[in-house]
Amino acid sequence: MLPSFVNMLAWWQWSLLALVPPAIVALYFLKLKRTPLEVPSTYLWRKSIEDLHVNRLWQRLRQNILLLLQLLVLLLAMTALVRPGWRGTTLLGTRSIFLVDHSASMSATDVRPSRLEEAKRRVGELIEQSASGSEAMIISFADTAQVVQEFTDNRRLLRQRLQTIQPTARGTALLGALQLAAGLANPGRTATEAGDQQVADPLPATLYLFSDGNFPAVPDFALGNLTPVFIAIGRPDADNVAITAFMIRPSEAGPQRLQAFGQLANHGRTDREVTVELLMNDVLIDADQLRIQADGSRGVVFDLGEVPSGSLRLQINSTDPLVLDDVAQAGINTPRRGRVLLVTPGNAAVQSALATRHARELAVVETAGPDVLSNKQYQQESAAGRYDLVIYDQCRPAEMPQANTLLIGRLPPRANWHGDRPAKAVSGPQVIDTDRDHPVMQLVDLDGILIGASATLDPPQGSTVLIDSNLGKLAAIGPRGAFQDLVLAFEIVHTTAAGAVFNTNWPLGQLSFPTFFLNVLTHLGGGQGPAWGASVRPGDPIQLRSDVPADTLQVVTPRGAVESVPRDRNGSFSFRRTEELGIYRVQQEGAVTGRFAVNLLDGVESDIRTRRAATVQIGYIDVTGQGDWEPARLETWRFLLLSALGVLLVEWYIYCRRVTM
């Protein structure tokens, strides 16, 4: 606790000083020494009588303002000697950078009205206490950072821009904000023929970080000319129970019956008992009571049965400071079969694998010959994204479609799938390894498979090798914008004018052959698969799909706003405005074609206990959080002495005016 007064004198000095006011008063009441004087007029007798009235105590006090002014000067001087002041805040240096965390955890209300509002209030205090001519910059950050206000000495503008920072449901990443802050404080260098030169003069600044500390260390960052000050916002003992996972999966009773899985975490010091409710289209369908141990987690399962399309919401009844993680949602969509086009000169083995009962449940498969590739209708439909998957057997298109693809015995056009050299043909390769963890290769056993002739692959960067042999890579899957291309370098059958000849024994009595194509339909064909929509984190983009050829889709946000999403150059619909938590409806021509959810589901953000005493590593510097300002006294003795001088000037003016009159 800083003292309000600081004594600068000893007791005997104060004793001597205390005698001064009575002495001044006494001087005004000394009896006047009069000399006899004869005058020829009675007018002076009247003046003498008035002089006797002046010698009266209260009369003198009422009429002598000079005495009061002199006493006031003495009082101000004595008060200045005890150095009055109060606890305040001061800025370090003349350049300040304010980093304001507005991630999900900063919406907690353990500090009223919220942590974010408290951070903004404290930044406002520092702006008010800034010295004349000092500059400041404001940066807001969550998982990304943005400059709210560049360096300026305009306090009013800084306060206005500070109020534009709004809460978000995003996670926290400090590195981006530090990089923005370091842009001016640590200018880069450039190499010229004359030598290594600095681009601009360094501008040292004090970096004020306002956050609850829910972010990892940033070890690979050099602060340089930045002096960090970490202001911890929030209570270190704030408890919170949160939903950290919510999934919809098929039940063991059958693929048409669904189950809801939820996971709850208790970020607190004591055990908590909460009620978990499950609602379908805002109607309560089930509930459960859970007891969660301190710093523990607990799962919950609800059987849904066969449910129609709509929205599913899992919620907990809690009085925690953070409400964003008390609700998680999922969209239930009407299942549909994928659309698949098989382009082949004739391959009974592949056609049979795509005609099984399970395959027909997953997708509608159309079959066409290689001559369809020159058909304008096919070209328009493939460019418009009519198909989810196109399988090219023993042929390849001139332009890749706006769809996932499987190429059998051919390589994609104008794609670097064979390195810098032409594709190398090999004979009799032996399979030595497969990636059984990839969804396309699950339950696919290629032991004992014989292959006649094949090309070898050198897939582009980002691809995954699925089948490897002693002579080279035989199968891989790689990204192409929003789509994926699966390449099988060897033919299943080789079709000639004389007929079809098997190039491998894989289709002959091998259960892994139809299993492989079922996996392809499930992973690439947009098959029936899950009837529930995707769940994404706030701010993350999501790729949408169209049931029919279309140039735009409409997305209805949880608040009811309608956003138009155009098809991008990759043929997909990328939606990025996922800031709101809740269910988003995808519409086409006024009809709802799908739903997806945006949920927090972030254990780091849900653990809202402030890292006030924790040390945050930024580069090679450990910064310890402080819950309050550094102590600073705001002195007032200078103002008191200036006031005393002003009163003294007034007293001198009045005295001179009386003498001249």
C-alpha positions in Angstrom: 0.0 0.0 0.0 1.5 3.3 -1.1 1.4 6.1 1.6 -0.8 9.2 0.9 1.7 11.5 2.7 5.4 11.4 3.1 6.8 13.4 6.1 9.9 15.4 5.2 10.5 17.3 8.6 11.5 16.3 12.1 9.2 16.9 15.1 11.1 20.0 16.3 11.0 21.5 12.8 7.2 21.0 12.7 7.0 22.7 16.1 8.9 25.8 14.9 6.7 25.8 11.8 3.5 25.6 13.8 4.5 28.9 15.6 4.4 30.9 12.3 0.6 31.1 11.9 0.0 32.5 15.4 2.8 34.9 14.9 1.2 36.3 11.7 -2.1 36.7 13.4 -0.5 38.4 16.4 1.2 41.0 14.2 -2.3 42.1 13.1 -3.5 42.6 16.6 -0.7 44.6 18.1 -2.0 47.8 19.8 -1.4 50.9 17.8 0.9 53.6 19.4 -0.8 56.9 18.9 0.8 60.5 19.3 -1.3 63.5 20.4 -2.2 65.8 17.6 -4.4 68.9 17.5 -6.5 69.3 14.5 -8.9 72.1 13.5 -11.7 69.8 12.3 -14.0 67.2 13.8 -13.6 65.1 10.6 -10.4 63.5 12.0 -12.2 62.6 15.2 -14.5 60.5 13.2 -11.5 58.7 11.6 -10.0 58.1 15.0 -13.2 56.5 16.3 -13.2 54.2 13.2 -9.6 53.2 14.1 -10.7 52.1 17.5 -13.3 49.9 15.8 -10.5 48.3 13.7 -8.7 47.2 16.9 -11.6 44.9 17.7 -10.7 41.2 17.0 -13.7 40.0 14.9 -14.0 43.3 13.1 -10.3 43.0 12.0 -10.9 39.4 10.8 -13.9 40.4 8.8 -12.2 43.2 6.9 -8.5 42.1 6.5 -8.3 39.8 3.5 -4.5 40.1 3.5 -4.3 38.1 6.7 -6.4 35.3 5.2 -4.3 35.2 2.0 -1.1 35.0 4.0 -2.4 32.2 6.1 -3.5 30.3 3.0 0.0 30.7 1.5 1.4 29.2 4.7 -1.1 26.4 4.7 -0.3 25.4 1.1 3.5 25.5 1.8 3.1 23.3 4.9 0.9 20.8 3.0 3.5 20.6 0.2 6.1 19.6 2.8 4.3 16.4 3.6 4.3 15.5 -0.2 0.7 14.4 -0.6 0.0 11.9 -3.4 -2.1 8.9 -4.4 -1.6 5.5 -6.0 -1.5 5.8 -9.8 -0.2 4.3 -13.0 2.6 5.5 -15.3 3.7 4.5 -18.7 7.3 3.3 -19.2 8.9 5.3 -22.0 7.4 7.4 -24.8 6.3 4.5 -27.1 3.8 1.9 -26.0 2.3 -1.1 -27.7 -0.9 -2.6 -26.2 -1.6 -6.2 -27.0 -5.3 -7.0 -26.1 -6.3 -10.7 -26.0 -9.9 -11.1 -27.2 -10.0 -14.9 -27.4 -12.8 -17.1 -26.0 -11.5 -17.3 -22.4 -11.5 -13.4 -22.2 -15.3 -13.6 -22.3 -15.3 -15.0 -18.8 -17.2 -13.0 -16.2 -15.1 -13.7 -13.1 -14.1 -10.0 -13.5 -17.1 -7.9 -14.1 -18.4 -7.2 -16.7 -15.9 -9.5 -18.5 -12.2 -10.0 -18.7 -12.0 -8.3 -22.1 -13.8 -5.2 -20.8 -11.5 -5.1 -17.8 -8.5 -5.3 -20.1 -9.9 -2.4 -22.2 -10.5 -0.4 -19.1 -6.9 -0.8 -17.9 -5.6 0.1 -21.4 -7.7 3.2 -21.2 -6.2 4.1 -17.9 -2.7 3.9 -19.3 -3.7 6.0 -22.3 -5.0 8.7 -19.9 -1.8 8.6 -17.9 0.5 8.9 -21.0 2.7 12.0 -21.2 2.1 14.6 -23.8 3.8 13.7 -27.1 4.0 9.9 -26.3 2.8 7.5 -28.9 0.9 4.2 -28.6 -0.3 1.4 -30.8 -3.1 -1.1 -30.2 -3.1 -4.7 -31.4 -5.9 -7.3 -30.8 -5.2 -11.0 -31.0 -6.8 -14.4 -30.6 -5.6 -17.2 -33.0 -4.8 -14.4 -35.4 -3.7 -10.8 -34.8 -4.7 -7.4 -36.3 -3.6 -3.9 -35.8 -6.5 -1.9 -34.3 -4.7 1.4 -34.3 -1.2 2.3 -35.6 1.2 4.5 -33.6 -0.4 7.8 -32.8 -0.3 10.4 -30.0 -4.0 11.2 -30.3 -5.5 9.9 -27.1 -9.1 10.4 -28.2 -8.5 8.2 -31.3 -6.8 5.6 -29.2 -9.8 5.4 -26.9 -12.2 5.2 -29.8 -10.3 2.4 -31.5 -9.9 0.5 -28.3 -13.7 0.3 -27.9 -14.0 -1.5 -31.3 -12.3 -4.6 -30.0 -15.1 -7.3 -29.7 -15.0 -10.7 -28.0 -14.6 -13.8 -30.1 -14.9 -17.6 -29.6 -11.4 -18.3 -31.1 -8.3 -19.8 -29.5 -5.2 -18.0 -28.5 -1.9 -17.6 -30.4 0.6 -15.0 -29.3 3.2 -15.3 -32.0 1.3 -13.3 -34.7 0.7 -10.4 -32.3 4.4 -10.3 -31.3 5.4 -10.3 -35.0 3.2 -7.3 -35.6 4.5 -5.5 -32.6 8.1 -6.1 -33.6 7.7 -4.7 -37.1 8.6 -1.2 -36.0 10.6 -1.8 -32.9 13.0 -4.3 -34.6 13.5 -3.1 -38.2 15.2 -5.6 -40.5 18.5 -5.4 -42.3 19.4 -5.6 -46.0 22.6 -6.7 -47.7 24.1 -4.5 -50.4 27.4 -4.3 -52.1 28.5 -1.8 -49.5 27.8 -4.2 -46.7 25.0 -5.2 -44.3 22.8 -2.1 -43.6 19.9 -1.6 -41.3 16.7 -0.7 -43.2 15.4 1.7 -40.5 16.3 3.1 -37.1 15.1 0.9 -34.2 12.2 2.3 -32.2 12.2 0.9 -28.7 8.8 0.4 -27.2 7.2 -1.0 -24.1 5.0 -4.0 -24.9 2.0 -4.3 -22.6 0.3 -7.7 -22.9 -3.2 -7.8 -21.5 -4.3 -11.5 -21.3 -5.3 -14.3 -18.9 -2.2 -16.2 -20.0 -4.0 -19.0 -21.9 -1.3 -19.4 -24.5 1.8 -21.5 -24.9 5.3 -20.1 -24.7 6.9 -18.5 -27.7 10.5 -19.6 -27.6 11.5 -18.9 -31.1 11.0 -15.1 -31.0 13.4 -12.3 -30.4 12.0 -9.3 -28.5 14.9 -7.1 -29.5 13.9 -3.5 -28.6 10.6 -4.5 -27.0 10.3 -4.4 -23.2 7.5 -6.8 -22.2 5.0 -6.1 -19.4 2.4 -8.9 -18.8 -0.8 -7.7 -17.1 -2.8 -10.8 -16.0 -6.5 -10.4 -16.3 -8.9 -12.6 -14.3 -8.9 -14.7 -11.2 -6.4 -17.5 -10.7 -9.1 -19.5 -8.8 -11.8 -19.3 -11.5 -13.4 -22.7 -11.9 -15.2 -23.9 -15.1 -16.9 -27.0 -16.3 -16.9 -27.3 -20.1 -17.9 -29.5 -23.0 -14.7 -30.5 -24.7 -16.0 -33.0 -27.3 -19.3 -33.8 -29.0 -19.7 -36.4 -31.8 -22.4 -38.3 -33.6 -21.6 -41.8 -34.6 -23.6 -44.9 -35.9 -24.8 -47.2 -33.2 -23.7 -50.8 -33.0 -27.4 -51.7 -33.5 -27.1 -50.5 -37.2 -25.8 -47.7 -39.4 -29.2 -46.0 -39.5 -29.3 -45.6 -35.7 -27.1 -42.9 -34.2 -25.5 -42.2 -30.8 -24.3 -38.9 -29.4 -21.0 -38.9 -27.5 -20.0 -36.0 -25.2 -17.0 -35.3 -23.0 -17.0 -32.9 -20.1 -14.0 -31.5 -18.3 -13.9 -29.9 -14.8 -11.2 -27.2 -14.7 -11.5 -26.5 -11.0 -10.2 -27.4 -7.5 -13.3 -29.2 -6.3 -15.6 -32.0 -7.6 -18.6 -30.7 -9.5 -22.0 -32.2 -10.2 -23.8 -31.0 -13.4 -26.9 -31.8 -15.4 -26.3 -32.7 -19.0 -29.3 -32.2 -21.4 -29.7 -33.3 -25.1 -32.1 -31.4 -27.3 -33.3 -32.2 -30.8 -34.6 -29.1 -32.6 -34.9 -27.3 -29.2 -36.9 -30.1 -27.7 -35.5 -32.0 -24.7 -35.1 -35.7 -25.6 -32.7 -36.9 -22.8 -30.7 -35.8 -19.8 -28.2 -37.2 -17.3 -26.6 -36.2 -14.0 -22.8 -36.4 -13.9 -20.2 -35.9 -11.1 -16.8 -34.8 -12.4 -13.7 -34.9 -10.2 -11.5 -31.9 -9.8 -9.2 -31.4 -12.8 -10.9 -34.5 -14.3 -13.1 -35.4 -17.3 -16.2 -37.6 -17.8 -17.9 -39.0 -20.9 -21.6 -39.3 -21.6 -23.5 -41.3 -24.3 -27.0 -40.9 -25.6 -28.8 -43.3 -27.9 -30.7 -41.4 -30.6 -32.1 -44.1 -32.7 -33.2 -43.1 -36.2 -33.5 -39.3 -36.1 -34.7 -36.9 -38.8 -32.7 -34.1 -40.1 -32.3 -31.1 -37.8 -30.0 -29.7 -35.1 -28.8 -31.5 -32.0 -27.7 -29.6 -28.9 -25.8 -30.8 -25.9 -25.8 -28.4 -23.0 -24.9 -28.3 -19.3 -26.6 -26.3 -16.5 -23.9 -24.4 -14.8 -23.1 -21.0 -13.3 -19.6 -20.9 -14.5 -17.9 -17.6 -15.5 -17.6 -18.8 -19.1 -20.8 -19.8 -21.0 -19.4 -20.3 -24.5 -18.3 -23.9 -23.7 -21.5 -24.9 -21.9 -23.2 -25.7 -25.3 -22.1 -27.9 -28.2 -24.2 -28.5 -31.4 -24.3 -30.9 -34.3 -26.3 -30.8 -37.6 -28.2 -33.9 -38.7 -28.5 -34.1 -42.5 -30.7 -36.3 -44.7 -28.4 -39.0 -46.0 -27.8 -39.1 -49.8 -25.8 -41.3 -52.1 -22.7 -40.0 -53.8 -22.6 -39.5 -57.6 -19.8 -41.5 -59.3 -18.9 -41.7 -63.0 -16.9 -44.7 -64.3 -15.1 -44.1 -67.6 -13.8 -47.4 -68.9 -13.5 -49.3 -72.3 -14.8 -52.3 -70.4 -13.7 -53.7 -67.1 -16.0 -56.3 -65.7 -13.9 -56.6 -62.5 -14.3 -53.0 -61.5 -17.9 -52.8 -62.6 -18.7 -55.8 -60.4 -16.9 -54.2 -57.4 -19.0 -51.1 -57.8 -22.2 -53.1 -58.2 -22.3 -54.8 -54.8 -25.2 -54.1 -52.4 -23.1 -52.0 -50.1 -21.6 -50.1 -53.0 -25.1 -49.3 -54.3 -26.1 -47.9 -50.9 -23.1 -45.6 -51.0 -23.3 -44.2 -54.5 -25.1 -44.1 -57.8 -22.6 -45.2 -60.4 -22.9 -44.2 -64.0 -20.7 -45.9 -66.7 -19.5 -44.5 -69.9 -16.8 -45.2 -72.5 -13.6 -43.2 -73.1 -15.3 -41.4 -76.0 -17.4 -39.5 -73.5 -14.3 -37.4 -72.6 -14.7 -35.4 -75.8 -18.4 -34.9 -75.2 -19.4 -31.3 -74.4 -22.1 -32.2 -71.9 -19.6 -34.3 -69.9 -17.1 -31.5 -70.0 -19.7 -29.0 -68.7 -20.9 -31.3 -66.0 -17.4 -32.3 -64.8 -16.4 -28.6 -64.8 -19.6 -27.7 -62.8 -18.9 -30.4 -60.1 -21.8 -32.7 -60.9 -19.9 -35.8 -59.8 -18.4 -36.5 -56.4 -15.9 -39.0 -57.9 -14.8 -39.8 -61.5 -13.0 -43.1 -62.1 -10.8 -43.2 -65.2 -9.9 -46.8 -66.2 -7.2 -47.1 -68.9 -7.8 -43.5 -69.9 -7.4 -40.0 -68.7 -9.1 -36.6 -69.3 -7.6 -33.6 -71.0 -8.6 -31.5 -68.0 -9.1 -32.7 -64.5 -12.8 -32.5 -63.3 -14.1 -30.5 -60.4 -14.3 -33.8 -58.4 -12.2 -36.4 -56.7 -10.6 -38.9 -59.1 -9.3 -42.4 -59.3 -7.0 -43.1 -62.3 -6.3 -46.8 -63.0 -3.3 -47.4 -65.3 -2.8 -43.8 -66.2 -1.3 -40.6 -64.7 -3.1 -37.3 -64.3 -2.5 -34.8 -67.2 -0.1 -32.0 -66.7 0.6 -33.1 -63.1 4.1 -33.9 -61.8 3.4 -37.5 -60.8 6.6 -39.0 -62.3 9.2 -36.4 -61.4 11.4 -34.7 -64.0 11.6 -37.8 -66.2 9.0 -39.7 -68.2 7.0 -42.3 -66.4 9.1 -45.4 -65.9 7.5 -48.7 -66.9 8.5 -51.8 -64.9 7.6 -55.5 -65.2 6.6 -57.8 -62.4 6.8 -55.4 -59.4 6.3 -57.0 -56.0 4.3 -55.2 -53.3 6.5 -54.7 -50.2 4.5 -52.2 -48.2 1.1 -50.6 -48.0 -0.3 -47.7 -45.8 -3.0 -49.6 -44.0 -3.7 -46.6 -41.7 -5.1 -44.6 -44.7 -8.9 -44.9 -45.0 -8.6 -46.1 -48.6 -6.3 -49.0 -47.6 -8.1 -50.2 -44.5 -8.7 -53.9 -44.5 -7.0 -54.2 -47.8 -4.5 -57.1 -47.8 -2.2 -57.3 -50.9 -0.1 -60.3 -49.8 0.3 -62.7 -52.7 -0.8 -60.1 -55.3 0.9 -60.5 -58.7 1.2 -57.6 -61.1 2.3 -57.9 -64.8 3.3 -54.4 -65.9 3.1 -51.0 -64.2 4.4 -47.5 -64.3 6.1 -46.1 -61.2 5.1 -42.9 -59.5 7.0 -39.9 -58.1 4.0 -38.2 -56.5 4.0 -34.4 -55.9 4.6 -32.9 -52.5 1.9 -33.5 -50.0 0.9 -36.9 -51.4 0.6 -40.1 -49.5 2.1 -43.3 -50.9 -0.4 -46.1 -50.5 1.4 -49.0 -52.3 5.1 -49.4 -52.6 7.1 -52.1 -54.4 10.6 -53.3 -54.9 10.7 -51.4 -58.2 9.0 -48.2 -57.2 5.8 -46.6 -55.9 2.6 -48.1 -57.4 -0.2 -46.1 -55.8 -0.5 -42.7 -54.1 -3.1 -40.1 -53.2 -2.5 -36.4 -53.4 -4.3 -33.1 -53.0 -5.5 -30.9 -55.9 -7.0 -27.8 -54.5 -10.1 -28.9 -52.7 -10.1 -32.3 -54.3 -8.0 -35.5 -54.1 -6.5 -37.6 -56.8 -5.9 -41.3 -56.3 -3.5 -42.9 -58.8 -3.2 -46.7 -59.3 -0.2 -47.0 -61.6 -1.0 -50.5 -62.9 -4.0 -51.6 -65.0 -6.5 -54.1 -63.6 -7.2 -55.4 -67.1 -5.6 -54.4 -70.4 -8.2 -54.0 -73.1 -7.2 -54.6 -76.7 -9.1 -55.2 -80.0 -8.9 -58.9 -79.2 -10.5 -58.5 -75.8 -9.6 -57.8 -72.1 -6.6 -59.4 -70.5 -6.0 -59.4 -66.7 -2.8 -57.5 -65.7 -3.1 -58.7 -62.1 -4.7 -61.5 -60.1 -6.0 -59.0 -57.6 -9.7 -59.3 -58.6 -9.6 -63.1 -58.8 -11.0 -64.3 -55.5 -9.5 -61.6 -53.4 -11.9 -60.0 -50.9 -9.6 -57.0 -50.6 -10.5 -56.0 -54.2 -14.1 -55.0 -53.6 -13.1 -53.7 -50.1 -10.7 -51.3 -51.8 -13.4 -49.9 -54.0 -15.8 -49.6 -51.1 -13.2 -47.6 -49.3 -12.8 -45.4 -52.3 -16.5 -44.7 -52.5 -16.6 -43.9 -48.8 -13.5 -41.7 -48.7 -13.7 -40.0 -52.1 -17.2 -40.7 -53.5 -19.3 -38.6 -51.0 -21.1 -41.8 -50.1 -23.9 -42.1 -47.6 -21.4 -42.2 -44.8 -22.3 -40.0 -41.9 -25.7 -38.4 -41.7 -24.3 -35.6 -39.5 -22.7 -32.4 -40.5 -19.2 -31.4 -39.9 -18.0 -29.5 -36.8 -15.4 -26.8 -37.2 -13.6 -24.5 -34.8 -14.5 -20.8 -34.8 -12.8 -19.0 -37.6 -11.8 -22.1 -39.5 -12.9 -22.5 -43.1 -15.1 -25.3 -44.3 -15.5 -26.8 -47.8 -19.1 -27.1 -48.9 -20.6 -29.1 -51.7 -23.5 -28.7 -54.1 -26.1 -31.4 -54.9 -26.6 -30.0 -58.4 -24.4 -27.9 -60.6 -24.5 -24.3 -59.2 -22.4 -21.2 -59.2 -23.4 -20.1 -55.6 -24.6 -21.5 -52.3 -26.4 -19.7 -49.5 -25.3 -20.2 -45.9 -27.7 -19.1 -43.1 -25.7 -18.2 -39.9 -27.0 -19.0 -36.4 -28.2 -15.3 -36.2 -30.2 -15.6 -39.4 -27.9 -13.7 -41.7 -27.7 -15.1 -45.3 -24.2 -15.3 -46.9 -23.7 -16.1 -50.6 -20.7 -18.4 -51.3 -19.5 -18.4 -54.9 -17.7 -21.4 -56.4 -14.0 -20.8 -56.4 -11.5 -21.5 -59.1 -11.0 -25.0 -57.8 -14.7 -25.7 -58.2 -15.5 -25.9 -54.5 -17.4 -23.6 -52.1 -15.2 -22.4 -49.4 -17.0 -20.7 -46.5 -14.8 -18.7 -44.0 -17.1 -16.6 -41.9 -17.5 -19.1 -39.1 -17.2 -16.7 -36.1 -20.5 -17.5 -34.5 -21.1 -20.6 -32.5 -24.1 -22.7 -33.5 -25.7 -24.4 -36.5 -25.2 -23.1 -40.0 -27.7 -24.2 -42.7 -26.6 -24.6 -46.3 -29.3 -23.8 -48.8 -29.6 -24.1 -52.6 -32.5 -22.6 -54.4 -34.3 -22.1 -51.1 -34.0 -25.7 -49.9 -31.8 -26.8 -47.1 -29.2 -29.2 -48.4 -27.0 -29.6 -45.3 -26.0 -28.4 -41.9 -22.7 -27.9 -40.1 -21.8 -26.7 -36.6 -19.3 -24.3 -35.1 -18.3 -25.3 -31.6 -15.6 -24.1 -29.2 -14.5 -27.5 -27.9 -11.2 -26.2 -26.7 -9.8 -27.5 -23.4 -7.1 -24.8 -23.3 -9.6 -21.9 -23.6 -12.0 -23.6 -21.2 -9.4 -23.7 -18.5 -9.9 -20.1 -17.5 -7.7 -20.1 -14.4 -5.5 -17.0 -14.9 -1.8 -17.6 -15.1 -1.1 -14.6 -12.9 1.9 -16.1 -11.0 3.1 -18.1 -14.0 6.1 -17.2 -16.1 5.6 -16.8 -19.8 8.6 -17.5 -22.0 8.9 -15.0 -24.9 12.1 -15.7 -26.7 14.9 -15.9 -24.1 13.0 -13.7 -21.6 10.7 -15.0 -18.8 7.9 -12.6 -18.2 5.9 -13.0 -14.9 2.3 -11.9 -14.9 1.2 -9.2 -12.6 -2.4 -8.9 -11.4 -2.3 -5.2 -10.8 -0.3 -2.2 -11.9 3.2 -1.6 -10.6 3.0 0.8 -7.6 3.5 4.4 -8.6 2.9 7.7 -6.6 1.4 10.6 -8.3 2.9 13.6 -6.4 1.0 16.9 -5.9 3.5 19.0 -4.0 4.5 20.8 -7.1 0.9 21.9 -7.8 0.6 23.0 -4.2 3.7 25.2 -4.3 2.5 26.7 -7.6 -0.9 27.5 -6.0 0.9 29.1 -3.0 2.9 31.3 -5.4 -0.3 32.3 -7.1 -2.0 33.2 -3.8 1.1 35.2 -2.8 0.9 37.2 -6.0 -2.8 38.0 -5.4 -1.9 39.1 -1.8 0.8 41.4 -3.2 -1.5 42.9 -5.7 -4.2 43.7 -3.1 -1.6 45.2 -0.8 -0.2 47.4 -3.5 -3.6 48.5 -4.5 -4.5 49.6 -1.0 -1.2 51.6 -0.5 -1.7 53.5 -3.7 -5.3 54.3 -2.8 
